[in-house]
């Protein structure tokens, strides 16, 4: 029996990583907005109600399906390094590391991504979609258990940054579960953008959206961010801010055949880790997973070995395609997947760190010489939201950037994107630091489609755990026939035998973590195959928190899935 109720609807559905964000998006749908309006509203709200995980001034990669044109579009809501950044500085002055604080700041991308989505496919104003976020920030909301846990875990960093401490430690200690968190400066910053939009109301919706965007990237917000960066030793300038634009880019796609008709799966390009999910699916395509048994030792082993192979290629080849050749189509292809699949021994784990495959004409990046064989830790940040509406439109986004990697800007209540932590201070690495270059992002929304039949947006927080968690949920639905809620609640596992995406990029070689509900006999059998196994609790937020919607076009029925591992909720009508 599901731990959260299965939510069904015929008109629209939203599932998000926090119940107040779900409510914000649902209110926009109730007011006549479409999936894109509602997704943006929920995404902005996540930057308020999950400030430990998401910042309004962070990242927001998005996948959009526009039903009328039958088009899948991605929005690269990921900022790039300032013009003045120098890789040599990080190598020589910081010993090849990317230190905590303002020096890891890249251009904030989320506000631009949200507003450009509204411009292109939405119907509402910034004021309409940001209304609940302003209310949550200004009036406050109740601290939930995971937020309280994260504030306690990162209290030492927050205490060292006055603006962080004033929000999260107003009485000298971290806010506790049941307390109220108020973000007055953030409310005022959002209201300033709304006021700038309202000032040009007579010129139309698009002019208003541009004014709201300019308020952030060219107005007082940009100046406040740039002044703070200059004072604290950061590199981000007003010129860097003013020149930023998120791109509308084609997705990467591959099909997968589970236990029925093939389904097309879409991700963003390899400026994020999205294609690693497609590589995993290509490795598994054609394998009779049902014969192994769901979450059996053979099943867990085979998926883990497929994950290792895909992550090895991510490390060697993925980076900003504007700066390098990424052999994306080759890496996600069925032929290459079959070659990689042939390397899996069904009876024995590959106990060392996997090596990348060979790609004709493209050299792999350097081996992970800077990645220590040490506990990597698990990234806490990121959230997710998906929306489907009656017209068939679909929205899928994974906003991110918490507050424990860099300081909040005094007077703004927000932390500019510290996503530089996902670059490498290593010469020749595919994701090495460079001016204007984007980090290789972990947040990676996805969308699965059978055109004219079903649409399944899905995603999760969890850093490197995202692709393994999303893979398992999609297989639960496509191979094992589970309903969305059951699919996200089923016990999960992940490998950690690859360089972590976050500085200091540590490796936990040959390690598999499994939730306790999978059972001791499976754990013992995995150990017998050569895996090092660590048991998670029966259910843990560290295994991801997947949200999804299964929207059937023929019947019009939508079914939501919201992970109980974090405060996720689905709502529909």
C-alpha positions as CSV (number, residue, x, y, z in Angstrom):
1,X,0.0,0.0,0.0
2,X,1.3,3.5,-0.9
3,X,2.5,5.7,1.9
4,X,1.0,8.7,0.1
5,X,-2.3,8.6,-1.6
6,X,-2.4,8.2,-5.4
7,X,-3.7,11.4,-6.9
8,X,-5.6,11.3,-10.2
9,X,-7.0,14.2,-12.3
10,X,-8.6,15.0,-15.7
11,X,-7.7,18.7,-16.1
12,X,-4.2,19.3,-14.7
13,X,-1.7,17.9,-12.3
14,X,1.4,19.2,-10.5
15,X,4.0,17.3,-8.4
16,X,6.8,19.2,-6.6
17,X,9.5,18.8,-4.0
18,X,7.6,20.9,-1.4
19,X,3.9,21.0,-0.6
20,X,3.8,24.9,-0.6
21,X,5.4,25.0,-4.1
22,X,2.8,22.5,-5.3
23,X,0.1,24.7,-3.9
24,X,1.6,27.8,-5.6
25,X,1.6,26.0,-9.0
26,X,-1.9,24.6,-8.4
27,X,-3.3,28.1,-7.7
28,X,-1.9,29.3,-11.0
29,X,-3.6,26.4,-12.8
30,X,-6.9,27.2,-10.9
31,X,-6.6,30.8,-12.1
32,X,-6.4,29.7,-15.8
33,X,-2.6,29.4,-16.3
34,X,-1.1,26.6,-18.3
35,X,1.5,24.1,-17.4
36,X,4.4,26.5,-18.1
37,X,2.9,29.3,-15.9
38,X,2.3,26.8,-13.1
39,X,5.8,25.2,-13.4
40,X,7.4,28.6,-13.2
41,X,5.3,29.6,-10.2
42,X,6.2,26.4,-8.3
43,X,9.9,26.7,-9.3
44,X,10.1,30.3,-7.9
45,X,8.3,29.1,-4.8
46,X,10.9,26.3,-4.3
47,X,13.6,28.9,-4.1
48,X,11.7,30.3,-1.0
49,X,10.4,27.3,0.8
50,X,13.5,25.2,0.3
51,X,16.2,27.8,0.7
52,X,18.7,25.2,1.9
53,X,18.3,23.3,-1.4
54,X,17.2,25.9,-4.0
55,X,17.9,29.6,-4.5
56,X,15.9,32.0,-6.7
57,X,19.3,33.2,-7.9
58,X,20.5,29.6,-8.6
59,X,20.1,27.2,-11.6
60,X,17.0,26.0,-13.3
61,X,17.4,23.5,-16.2
62,X,14.0,22.9,-17.8
63,X,12.4,20.6,-20.3
64,X,9.1,21.7,-22.0
65,X,6.7,19.8,-24.2
66,X,4.4,22.1,-26.2
67,X,1.5,20.0,-27.3
68,X,0.2,22.3,-30.1
69,X,3.6,22.1,-32.0
70,X,4.4,18.6,-30.7
71,X,7.9,20.0,-29.8
72,X,10.2,19.2,-26.9
73,X,12.4,22.2,-25.9
74,X,15.0,22.5,-23.2
75,X,16.0,25.7,-21.4
76,X,19.6,25.8,-20.3
77,X,19.0,27.6,-17.0
78,X,22.7,27.3,-16.0
79,X,25.1,30.3,-15.6
80,X,28.6,30.5,-16.8
81,X,31.9,31.6,-15.2
82,X,32.7,35.4,-15.1
83,X,34.9,36.7,-17.9
84,X,37.8,37.3,-15.5
85,X,38.1,33.8,-14.1
86,X,41.5,32.1,-14.5
87,X,42.0,28.3,-14.2
88,X,45.7,29.0,-13.2
89,X,44.5,30.9,-10.1
90,X,42.7,27.9,-8.8
91,X,45.6,25.6,-9.6
92,X,48.3,27.8,-8.2
93,X,46.6,29.6,-5.3
94,X,44.1,26.9,-4.2
95,X,46.0,23.8,-4.9
96,X,43.7,22.6,-7.7
97,X,40.5,23.0,-5.6
98,X,37.5,25.4,-5.8
99,X,37.1,26.9,-2.4
100,X,33.9,27.4,-0.5
101,X,32.6,31.0,-0.8
102,X,32.2,33.7,-3.4
103,X,35.0,32.5,-5.7
104,X,32.8,29.6,-6.9
105,X,30.0,31.9,-8.1
106,X,28.8,31.7,-11.7
107,X,26.1,34.0,-13.2
108,X,22.7,33.3,-11.7
109,X,20.5,31.7,-14.4
110,X,17.2,30.7,-12.8
111,X,15.4,34.1,-13.0
112,X,16.3,34.4,-16.7
113,X,15.1,30.8,-17.3
114,X,11.8,31.3,-15.5
115,X,11.1,34.5,-17.3
116,X,12.1,33.3,-20.8
117,X,9.8,30.3,-20.3
118,X,7.0,32.6,-19.5
119,X,7.8,34.8,-22.5
120,X,7.9,31.9,-25.0
121,X,5.1,29.6,-23.8
122,X,3.4,31.1,-20.8
123,X,0.3,33.3,-20.5
124,X,0.8,35.1,-17.2
125,X,2.8,38.0,-15.8
126,X,5.8,37.7,-13.4
127,X,3.7,39.2,-10.7
128,X,1.0,36.6,-11.1
129,X,3.3,33.6,-11.0
130,X,5.6,35.0,-8.2
131,X,2.7,36.1,-5.9
132,X,2.8,33.1,-3.6
133,X,6.6,33.1,-3.4
134,X,6.5,36.8,-2.2
135,X,3.9,35.8,0.4
136,X,5.9,32.8,1.6
137,X,9.1,34.9,1.9
138,X,7.5,37.9,3.5
139,X,5.0,36.3,5.9
140,X,7.1,33.2,6.6
141,X,6.3,29.5,6.7
142,X,6.8,26.6,9.0
143,X,10.2,24.9,9.1
144,X,9.8,21.2,8.1
145,X,12.0,18.3,9.3
146,X,14.5,18.1,6.4
147,X,15.0,21.9,6.4
148,X,15.7,21.8,10.2
149,X,18.1,18.9,9.7
150,X,20.0,20.8,7.0
151,X,20.2,24.0,9.0
152,X,21.7,22.1,11.9
153,X,24.2,20.3,9.7
154,X,25.5,23.5,8.1
155,X,25.2,25.9,11.1
156,X,28.9,26.5,11.3
157,X,29.0,27.9,7.7
158,X,25.8,29.9,8.1
159,X,27.2,31.4,11.4
160,X,30.2,32.7,9.5
161,X,28.1,34.6,7.0
162,X,26.0,37.4,8.6
163,X,23.2,37.4,6.1
164,X,22.8,33.6,6.3
165,X,22.8,33.7,10.1
166,X,20.2,36.5,10.3
167,X,17.8,34.3,8.3
168,X,18.6,30.8,9.5
169,X,19.9,31.5,13.1
170,X,18.0,34.6,14.2
171,X,18.4,33.8,17.9
172,X,22.0,32.5,17.6
173,X,21.0,28.9,16.9
174,X,19.5,27.1,13.8
175,X,15.8,27.3,13.4
176,X,14.1,24.1,14.5
177,X,11.2,22.1,13.1
178,X,8.0,23.9,13.7
179,X,9.6,27.3,13.8
180,X,8.9,30.1,11.4
181,X,11.4,31.2,8.7
182,X,10.9,34.7,7.3
183,X,13.0,36.0,4.4
184,X,12.0,39.7,4.3
185,X,14.9,40.8,2.0
186,X,14.1,38.1,-0.5
187,X,10.4,39.2,-0.5
188,X,11.5,42.8,-1.2
189,X,13.8,41.8,-4.0
190,X,11.0,39.8,-5.7
191,X,8.6,42.7,-5.2
192,X,11.1,45.1,-6.8
193,X,11.0,42.9,-9.9
194,X,7.2,43.0,-9.8
195,X,7.2,46.7,-9.4
196,X,9.5,47.2,-12.4
197,X,7.1,45.0,-14.4
198,X,4.1,47.0,-13.2
199,X,5.7,50.3,-14.2
200,X,5.5,49.3,-17.9
201,X,2.1,47.7,-17.7
202,X,0.7,49.7,-20.5
203,X,3.3,48.3,-23.0
204,X,2.1,44.7,-22.8
205,X,3.0,41.4,-21.1
206,X,6.3,40.8,-22.9
207,X,7.6,44.3,-22.1
208,X,6.6,43.7,-18.4
209,X,8.5,40.4,-18.4
210,X,11.6,42.1,-19.9
211,X,11.4,44.8,-17.2
212,X,11.2,42.2,-14.5
213,X,14.2,40.4,-15.9
214,X,16.2,43.7,-16.4
215,X,15.5,44.5,-12.7
216,X,17.5,41.4,-11.8
217,X,20.3,41.4,-14.5
218,X,20.8,45.1,-15.1
219,X,19.1,47.0,-12.2
220,X,19.5,47.3,-8.5
221,X,19.7,43.5,-7.9
222,X,22.6,43.1,-10.3
223,X,24.5,46.1,-8.8
224,X,24.0,44.7,-5.2
225,X,25.3,41.3,-6.3
226,X,28.3,42.8,-8.1
227,X,29.2,45.1,-5.2
228,X,29.1,42.2,-2.8
229,X,31.3,40.1,-5.1
230,X,33.8,42.9,-5.3
231,X,33.9,43.4,-1.6
232,X,34.3,39.7,-0.8
233,X,36.8,38.8,-3.4
234,X,34.4,37.3,-6.0
235,X,34.6,37.8,-9.8
236,X,31.1,38.4,-10.9
237,X,30.5,41.8,-12.4
238,X,27.5,43.8,-13.7
239,X,28.8,43.2,-17.2
240,X,28.7,39.4,-16.6
241,X,25.1,39.7,-15.3
242,X,23.9,41.9,-18.2
243,X,25.2,39.6,-20.9
244,X,23.7,36.4,-19.6
245,X,20.9,34.6,-21.5
246,X,19.6,31.1,-21.1
247,X,19.4,29.2,-24.4
248,X,16.5,27.3,-25.9
249,X,18.2,24.1,-27.0
250,X,17.1,20.9,-28.6
251,X,17.0,17.9,-26.2
252,X,19.0,14.7,-26.3
253,X,16.8,11.7,-26.7
254,X,16.9,7.9,-26.9
255,X,14.2,5.2,-26.9
256,X,13.8,2.4,-24.4
257,X,11.7,-0.7,-24.7
258,X,10.7,-2.1,-21.3
259,X,7.6,-4.4,-21.3
260,X,5.6,-2.8,-24.1
261,X,5.9,-0.2,-26.9
262,X,9.2,1.8,-27.0
263,X,9.1,5.1,-25.2
264,X,11.2,8.1,-26.1
265,X,13.2,9.6,-23.2
266,X,14.4,13.2,-23.4
267,X,17.1,15.0,-21.3
268,X,19.0,18.3,-21.5
269,X,22.4,18.3,-23.3
270,X,25.7,17.3,-21.7
271,X,26.2,20.7,-20.0
272,X,24.4,18.7,-17.4
273,X,24.5,15.0,-16.6
274,X,21.2,14.3,-18.3
275,X,22.5,12.1,-21.1
276,X,24.0,9.7,-18.5
277,X,20.4,8.4,-17.9
278,X,20.0,7.7,-21.6
279,X,23.3,5.9,-21.6
280,X,22.1,3.7,-18.8
281,X,18.9,2.9,-20.7
282,X,20.8,2.1,-23.9
283,X,23.0,-0.4,-21.9
284,X,19.9,-2.0,-20.5
285,X,17.8,-2.0,-23.7
286,X,16.9,-5.5,-24.7
287,X,17.9,-7.1,-21.4
288,X,15.2,-9.3,-19.8
289,X,15.2,-7.5,-16.5
290,X,11.9,-9.2,-15.5
291,X,13.6,-12.6,-15.5
292,X,15.9,-11.4,-12.8
293,X,13.2,-10.3,-10.4
294,X,12.5,-6.8,-9.1
295,X,15.3,-5.6,-6.7
296,X,16.8,-9.1,-6.7
297,X,20.6,-9.4,-6.2
298,X,21.0,-10.1,-10.0
299,X,18.8,-7.0,-10.9
300,X,20.6,-4.7,-8.5
301,X,24.0,-5.9,-9.6
302,X,23.2,-5.5,-13.3
303,X,21.9,-2.0,-12.9
304,X,24.8,-0.9,-10.7
305,X,27.3,-2.2,-13.3
306,X,25.4,-0.3,-16.0
307,X,25.5,2.9,-13.9
308,X,29.3,2.6,-13.4
309,X,29.9,2.3,-17.1
310,X,27.7,5.4,-17.9
311,X,29.3,7.5,-15.1
312,X,32.8,6.6,-16.4
313,X,31.8,8.2,-19.8
314,X,30.3,11.2,-18.0
315,X,33.6,11.9,-16.3
316,X,35.6,11.5,-19.5
317,X,33.4,13.3,-22.1
318,X,30.7,15.5,-20.6
319,X,31.2,19.3,-20.6
320,X,29.9,22.5,-22.0
321,X,29.3,21.8,-25.7
322,X,30.0,25.4,-26.6
323,X,33.6,24.8,-25.6
324,X,34.3,21.3,-26.7
325,X,33.2,18.4,-28.8
326,X,30.9,16.1,-26.8
327,X,30.1,12.8,-28.7
328,X,26.6,12.8,-27.3
329,X,24.8,10.9,-30.0
330,X,27.4,8.2,-30.1
331,X,27.4,7.8,-26.3
332,X,23.6,7.4,-26.0
333,X,23.3,5.2,-29.1
334,X,22.0,1.6,-28.9
335,X,25.1,0.3,-30.6
336,X,27.5,1.8,-28.1
337,X,25.2,0.7,-25.3
338,X,25.4,-2.8,-26.5
339,X,29.2,-2.6,-26.5
340,X,29.3,-1.4,-23.0
341,X,26.7,-4.0,-21.9
342,X,29.1,-6.7,-23.1
343,X,31.5,-5.6,-20.4
344,X,29.1,-6.5,-17.6
345,X,29.9,-9.8,-15.8
346,X,26.5,-11.0,-14.3
347,X,28.3,-12.7,-11.5
348,X,31.1,-10.3,-10.5
349,X,31.4,-6.6,-9.7
350,X,33.9,-4.4,-11.4
351,X,35.7,-3.5,-8.2
352,X,37.9,-0.7,-9.5
353,X,36.7,2.6,-10.9
354,X,35.3,1.9,-14.4
355,X,37.2,3.2,-17.4
356,X,35.4,5.2,-20.2
357,X,34.7,3.6,-23.5
358,X,36.6,4.6,-26.7
359,X,34.9,7.1,-29.0
360,X,36.2,7.2,-32.6
361,X,38.0,10.5,-33.2
362,X,37.4,11.9,-29.7
363,X,39.8,11.7,-26.9
364,X,38.7,11.1,-23.4
365,X,39.5,13.6,-20.7
366,X,42.3,13.0,-18.1
367,X,41.9,10.3,-15.5
368,X,40.5,11.5,-12.2
369,X,43.9,12.1,-10.7
370,X,42.5,14.8,-8.3
371,X,39.7,12.6,-7.1
372,X,40.5,11.1,-3.7
373,X,39.6,7.6,-2.9
374,X,37.7,8.8,0.2
375,X,34.1,9.4,1.4
376,X,32.4,11.6,-1.1
377,X,29.5,12.8,1.0
378,X,26.1,13.3,-0.6
379,X,24.9,16.6,-2.0
380,X,21.8,17.9,-0.2
381,X,20.6,20.5,-2.6
382,X,18.2,20.6,-5.5
383,X,14.4,20.1,-5.9
384,X,12.1,19.3,-8.7
385,X,8.7,20.2,-10.2
386,X,6.6,18.8,-13.0
387,X,3.2,19.9,-14.4
388,X,0.8,18.6,-17.0
389,X,-2.3,20.4,-18.3
390,X,-5.4,19.4,-20.2
391,X,-4.0,20.7,-23.5
392,X,-1.2,18.2,-23.3
393,X,1.5,20.6,-22.3
394,X,4.2,19.3,-20.0
395,X,6.8,21.1,-17.8
396,X,9.8,19.4,-16.1
397,X,12.4,21.4,-14.1
398,X,15.1,20.7,-11.5
399,X,16.0,24.1,-9.8
400,X,18.9,24.1,-7.4
401,X,21.7,25.9,-5.4
402,X,21.5,25.8,-1.6
403,X,23.1,28.3,0.8
404,X,25.9,26.2,2.4
405,X,28.4,26.8,-0.4
406,X,28.5,30.6,-0.5
407,X,27.1,33.6,1.4
408,X,23.7,35.2,0.9
409,X,24.0,38.8,-0.3
410,X,23.0,41.2,2.4
411,X,19.8,43.1,1.5
412,X,18.8,40.6,-1.2
413,X,18.1,37.4,0.8
414,X,19.5,35.2,-1.9
415,X,22.8,33.5,-2.8
416,X,24.1,33.8,-6.3
417,X,24.7,30.5,-7.9
418,X,27.8,28.7,-6.3
419,X,27.6,26.0,-9.1
420,X,31.3,26.5,-9.9
421,X,31.7,23.7,-7.4
422,X,30.9,21.3,-10.2
423,X,33.8,22.4,-12.3
424,X,37.3,21.0,-12.1
425,X,40.5,22.9,-11.4
426,X,42.4,20.4,-13.6
427,X,43.9,21.3,-17.0
428,X,42.4,19.4,-19.8
429,X,39.4,18.1,-17.9
430,X,36.1,18.3,-19.9
431,X,34.6,20.4,-17.2
432,X,37.7,22.5,-16.4
433,X,37.2,26.1,-15.4
434,X,37.2,28.7,-18.2
435,X,35.7,32.2,-18.7
436,X,32.2,32.0,-20.0
437,X,32.0,28.2,-19.6
438,X,29.2,26.4,-17.8
439,X,29.8,23.8,-15.1
440,X,28.7,20.2,-15.7
441,X,25.5,20.4,-13.8
442,X,24.0,17.5,-11.8
443,X,20.3,18.8,-11.9
444,X,18.8,17.1,-14.9
445,X,15.1,16.9,-15.5
446,X,13.7,14.3,-17.9
447,X,10.6,13.6,-20.0
448,X,9.4,10.3,-21.4
449,X,6.9,10.3,-24.3
450,X,4.8,8.0,-26.4
451,X,3.5,10.7,-28.7
452,X,-0.2,11.1,-28.7
453,X,-0.5,8.5,-25.9
454,X,1.4,9.3,-22.7
455,X,3.7,11.8,-21.3
456,X,5.8,11.2,-18.2
457,X,7.9,14.1,-16.8
458,X,10.2,13.0,-13.9
459,X,13.1,14.2,-11.9
460,X,14.6,14.4,-8.4
461,X,17.1,16.1,-6.2
462,X,20.2,14.3,-5.0
463,X,23.3,15.2,-6.9
464,X,24.9,12.1,-8.4
465,X,22.0,10.0,-7.1
466,X,19.6,11.7,-9.6
467,X,20.2,9.4,-12.6
468,X,20.2,6.2,-10.6
469,X,17.0,7.2,-8.9
470,X,15.3,8.3,-12.1
471,X,16.4,5.2,-13.9
472,X,14.8,2.9,-11.2
473,X,11.5,4.9,-11.1
474,X,11.2,4.7,-14.9
475,X,12.0,1.0,-15.0
476,X,9.5,0.5,-12.2
477,X,6.8,2.0,-14.4
478,X,7.9,0.7,-17.8
479,X,9.2,-2.8,-16.9
480,X,7.4,-3.6,-13.7
481,X,4.0,-1.9,-14.5
482,X,3.9,0.1,-11.3
483,X,1.7,3.1,-10.9
484,X,3.6,6.4,-10.4
485,X,3.2,6.6,-6.6
486,X,4.2,3.0,-6.1
487,X,7.2,3.5,-8.5
488,X,8.6,6.4,-6.5
489,X,8.1,4.7,-3.2
490,X,9.8,1.4,-4.1
491,X,13.1,0.9,-2.3
492,X,16.2,2.2,-4.2
493,X,20.0,1.8,-4.4
494,X,22.9,3.6,-6.0
495,X,26.6,3.2,-6.8
496,X,29.2,5.7,-5.7
497,X,32.1,4.2,-7.6
498,X,33.0,7.3,-9.7
499,X,34.3,10.8,-9.1
500,X,31.7,12.9,-7.2
501,X,30.4,15.9,-9.2
502,X,31.0,18.2,-6.3
503,X,34.3,19.6,-5.2
504,X,36.5,17.8,-4.0
505,X,35.3,15.1,-6.4
506,X,36.0,12.2,-4.2
507,X,35.4,8.6,-5.1
508,X,33.9,5.8,-3.0
509,X,35.3,2.9,-5.0
510,X,33.0,-0.1,-5.5
511,X,30.5,1.2,-2.9
512,X,26.8,0.4,-3.3
513,X,24.2,1.9,-0.9
514,X,20.8,0.2,-0.6
515,X,17.7,1.0,1.3
516,X,17.0,-1.4,4.1
517,X,13.7,-2.6,2.6
518,X,15.6,-4.4,-0.1
519,X,16.6,-7.0,2.4
520,X,19.6,-8.6,4.0
521,X,19.7,-11.6,1.6
522,X,20.1,-9.2,-1.4
523,X,22.9,-7.4,0.5
524,X,24.7,-10.6,1.2
525,X,24.4,-11.8,-2.4
526,X,25.8,-8.5,-3.6
527,X,28.7,-8.8,-1.3
528,X,29.3,-12.3,-2.6
529,X,29.5,-10.8,-6.1
530,X,32.3,-8.5,-5.0
531,X,30.4,-5.3,-4.1
532,X,31.1,-3.2,-1.0
533,X,27.6,-2.6,0.4
534,X,26.4,0.0,2.9
535,X,22.8,-0.2,4.1
536,X,20.8,2.9,4.2
537,X,17.7,3.2,6.5
538,X,14.5,1.6,5.1
539,X,13.8,4.9,3.4
540,X,16.1,7.9,3.1
541,X,16.1,11.3,1.4
542,X,19.6,10.5,0.4
543,X,18.2,8.0,-2.2
544,X,16.5,10.9,-4.1
545,X,13.0,12.2,-4.0
546,X,11.4,11.6,-7.3
547,X,8.3,13.4,-8.5
548,X,6.5,12.4,-11.7
549,X,3.2,12.5,-13.6
550,X,1.8,9.9,-16.0
551,X,-0.5,11.8,-18.4
552,X,-2.6,9.7,-20.7
553,X,-3.7,11.7,-23.8
554,X,-6.4,9.2,-25.0
555,X,-8.3,8.9,-21.7
556,X,-7.3,12.3,-20.3
557,X,-6.4,10.7,-17.0
558,X,-3.3,12.0,-15.1
559,X,-1.7,10.2,-12.2
560,X,0.7,11.8,-9.9
561,X,3.7,10.5,-8.0
562,X,5.3,12.4,-5.1
563,X,8.1,10.9,-3.1
564,X,7.6,10.5,0.7
565,X,11.3,10.7,1.3
566,X,11.1,14.5,1.2
567,X,8.1,16.9,1.7
568,X,6.9,16.3,-1.9
569,X,3.2,16.5,-2.8
570,X,1.1,16.0,-5.9
571,X,-2.2,17.9,-6.5
572,X,-4.6,17.7,-9.4
573,X,-8.1,18.3,-10.6
